[in-house]
């Protein structure tokens, strides 16, 4: 199966070479990488271009003019991956909070579901052990808040480690998805759920990034809290096929 992993980047120069090595070490010979870089001032885009020259059949780079947000990075990446024939499209962070080896399990899961989702909140899944209690509580609450309001049975609706079947993404109204922070993950899951697509959650250990700086901010958290309520009315017209 031809898999394209979409990785948005902003100042990930330390992580990207390690990530490329980890991805290309997996027993997935048709796995490709698409880096969507938002004009990183630390040279991440140039490093990505160097890998594209080294692996012209496996690495593509989409350069954007500036820091335009996570959601638009993924949507642009999804379209480009589908345009180049991806049979499955994965999304993951560049900072190793998402263990690359889980992609093998996700790919196998797509034989029996439409979306394979890395989950921190099912048995076997876990948040970083070094996180303080308040941070774990905030993460749990944010996830519980979103899935309860939207009535989803999924345990981890805010996580960003996922793999989509080609047909699933083609069947979703991606042009309507407007969220940019981590609420983008909630919106995508909600749209897929409204359309009746099937999910399989795969447990993983969510580790704190080892290199670089987190992109989380109060603005992103505020957007998420408000937009969850908007999603119900925005997608009330979607029905299971």
N, C-alpha and C positions, 0 to 999 in steps of 0.2 A: 504494500500500500504506500502510495506516495504521500508523505506527510510534510507539511510546511509548518515550522514553528515560528510564530510571529513574536518578536521581542521588541517592545518599545524601549528606547534608551535616551537618557539625558544624564551626562556625566557618569558613564559606566566604563571608563577606560581601564580601570583595574579589573573589572569583572569580565568584560567581553572575551578576552583571550582564553580565560579559564572556562567560560561557558562553551565556547566553540569546541574546545578540547573535550569537555564532558559530553556534549551532544554527539559529536562524531565518533565517540568511543562506544556508543550504544549499539546493540545488535539490531539496528533499523537502517538497512542499507539505502533505503529510499527517503531518508529523512533529510530535509533541506531547512535552511535558516533564512528568515527575512528580518533584517534589522530595520526598524523605523526610528531614525534618529532625528531629534528636534534641535539640530544645530548646536550640539554639545560644545561648550567652550573648552573642555578638557581634551578634545581630539578623538572622542569616541567614533565620530563619523569617519574619520580618516582610517582608524584601525579597522572599522567595518569594511571600508573600501579595500584595504589591503587583503583582508580575508576573501573578499569577493574576487580579487585578482588571483589569489592562491587557489580558490575552489570555485571557479566560474560556473560550474554546473550545480553547485550546492548552496551558495550564499548570494543573496541579493540584498541591496541596500536601498531604502527609500529615505531620501534626505528631505527634511521639511525646514521651512524658513525660520522657525523659532519654537518656543515651548508652547505647543498648541493643545496639550491635554491628552490624557491617557485614552479616553474614549475615541476621539477622532484618530488617534494613532492606530488603535486596533481596527477600527472600521476601514481605514485606508489599507491597512495590512491585509485584512480579510479579502477585500476586493482584489488586491494584487495577487494574493496567493491563489484565489479561485481562477483568476484570469490566466495564470500560468499552469493550470491543470492539477492543483492539489486535490487529492481524494479525501484528505482529512486536514484540518487546520487546528494547530495547538496554539495556546496563548500561555505565556509564562513571564515572570520577572527575570531580570538579568542578574539579580543580586544573590542568587543561590538560596533564597527562602523557599523556592520550589525545587525539590530534588529532581535532577534530570532523569534519573533512572526510572522514575514513576511513569515516564512517557511510554515505556514498553507495556506496562499494565494497562494504561489508558488506550493504547492502540488495540490491544486484544479485546478490551471491553466494548469497542465500537462494533464488534460482531453482533452484539445483542442489545445495543442502545443507540440513541441518536447523539447523546452528549455524555462524555466521560468527564467527571468533575473531581478534582482533588478536594478532599474534605478534611478539615481540622476538627470537626465536631461529631464524628461518628467513632465507634470503637476502633482503636488503632491510630486515630488521628490525634494530634497534640500541638499546642502552641509552645513556643520556645521556653524551655525551663528557666531561663535566666530573666524572663520578663517579670516585673513586679506585679503584685496582685491587682493593683488598680488598672494596669494596662490590659491584663487578661480579662478583667471584668468588663472593661470598655469594649473590647473586641467581641466578647460573648453577647453583651447587650445590643451592640449594633447589629449583629447578625440576627438575634432573636427579634428585635424591633422590626427589621425589614421583612423577615419571613412570616411573622405573625400578622402584620398589617396586610400583606399581600396574599395571605392564605396559602403559602407554599409548604409542601411537606419536606422539601429538601432541607437538610440540616445545615449546609454551608452555602448561603446565597451570596455572601460578600467576597468569597475567595476568588482569586484571579488565575487559578491553575486549571485549565480546561482543554479538552480536545473535542472538536466538532466534526461530524460527518459533513462532507461537501454538500449533500442534499439538504441537510438541516439549515446551514447558513443560506443557501439559495432560496429556501422556503420562508425565510424571515425578512420582514420589512426593515432592513438595515438602515435605509434612508431616514427612518423615523427615530432612530436611536440618537439621542442628543446629550446624554449625560457624559461627564468627563472624568470625575474622580472615581473612587471605588464604587460609587452608586451605579457606574456603568455596568459593573458585574451583576448587580441586582437587576437592572433593567433588561439585560440580555437573558438572564435566567427566567425572568417573569414573562418576557415575550415568548420564549421557547415553551414555557409551561402553559401559557394561554393557548398556544397552537397545538398542544397535545403531544409534543415530542417527549421521548422517554430519556431518563437520566440514570446513570449509575455513579454513585459516589465511591471514591477510592481514598482510603485513609492515607494521610501523609503527615510528617513532622514539619511544622512550619518554623524554620530557623530564622533567627535575626540575621540581617545582612552582615557579612564579614568584612566587606570593603565598601567604601562610598557612603553616601548620606541618604537617609530616608526622604521621600518626597511628600509624606503625609503632612497636612496642615489643617488648621482650624477651618479654613474656607472649604476645604474638601469635605470635612466632617459635617459642616453646616449644610452644604449642598445635599449631602446624602439624607440628612434628617428631614429636610423639606421635600425633596423630590420623591421620596418613597410614597408619600400621599398622592402626588400628582400622577404617578404611574397607573393607578387604578382607573382613573378617568381617561387617561391618554390611550389606553389599549382595551377599553371596554368593547370595542367592535371586533376584536380578534376571537375566532372560534376554532375549536379543534377540527382538523380536516377529515 
